[in-house]
Amino acid sequence: MPDQIYIQPLTTVSGPQAVDGQAIRLAGGMVYAREFAVILRRDGAVVERLIATAANIDDVLATMPDDAAAEGERQWSNLRMAHPPLELGARTIRLDQPQVMGILNVTPDSFSDGGQFMDDAEAMRSQAAKMHEAGAAIIDIGGESTRPGAKEVWEGEEIKRVQPAIEHCVGMGAAVSVDTRRPAVMEAALQAGAHVINDVSALRYDPRSVEFAASSGAPVILMHAPGTGEDLHADPDYSSVVFDVFDFLRDVRDKAIEAGIDRKKIVLDPGIGFGKSLADNLALLNALPLFHALGQPLLLGASRKRMIGALSNEAPAHERLGGSLAIAQLGMDAGVQLLRVHDVAETVQARNVWRGLRDAALTDFAGLVD
């Protein structure tokens, strides 16, 4: 196995002016990173870990083996990459600031709101309108639960569930993503007006998916999950969960590009909660800035998930708002571009306050010496 290198942002600052310009704008967003860990991994073990800044990163990379140094240069460029907006029908979703994606499940068995919006069309329309009016940049519509132990859904049934919801959301002017791993559902969803394919299997569940996604020209969201069949949570076997998920996402990104998917239309998701222990999830959340080194916009989906209950006296899903907002803020502090959440209004409010603080920090020179 060749040496692997990873550049992980470690510290952030209010703005470059606070450190005499020695900080980079992380992924073209509203977060500025100053110090970085340059990590060399060989045969699964970390053999070197050096701390660098923008001032000496070239010198640090020059000490690495040639192939690792070249990859390190690509990652350093990726960390500073400003991502173009997503053009979704009539809507333009800017990626230079955090955006909120609202979850609309039309299933009988999702862990948080199963059944609530599947059989009651008026409830579904009302929920969609609330999210749209509250400021959801995208509404993510799913017709299959992917929680552990969920039953398999026939693709015809999945289409029947998602199609009316997509048509309604598109009709009210929303940008829509379809949460599915089946190419027939992808096709039906795009025909109904959906703009984005959000595949929790990273286009691996069905070999036809990647070909369809490429031919459709639609943006795709590729998520990490260890399972390859019906159970996406199956067979988690990590030597180091952060590096393993990073390597997985790099590989599925490269395969998507090779299949003809435009790199500018690929979003990556570390898959919080999918085949991961509490310790795995916490490790990934704490390492989120690392994933910008892949050079793609990032999506974080941890809203109301089991890990929040595990850290909160087993609070049920509908009582996990506080934990969900804490993770959303962590994601914003890490420069994540898309936050996939159930509680849109509350998350948009938190985002707006966070954004105001970041804007003020860039113009606040109090305490600086001439």
Buried (B, 14 or more C-beta within 10 A) or exposed (E): EEBBBBBBBEBBBBBBBBBEEBBBBBBBBBBBBBBBBBBBBBEEEBEBEBEBBBEEBEEBBEEBBEEBBEBBBBBBEBBBBEBBBBBBEEBEBBBBBBBBBBBBBBBBBBBBBBEBBBEEEEEBBEBBBEBBEBBBBBBBBBBBBBBBEBEEBEBEEBBBBBBBBBBBBBEEEBBBBBBBBBBBBBBBBBEBBBBBBBBBBBBBBBEBBBBBBBEBEBBBBBBBBBBEEEBBBEEBEBEBBBBBBBBBBBEBBEBBEEBEBEEEBBBBBBBBBBBBEEEBBBBBBEBBBBBBBBBBBBBBBBBBBBBBBBBEEEBEBEBBBEBBBBBBBBBBBBBBBBBBBBBBBBBBBBBEEBBEEBEEBBEBEEEEEE
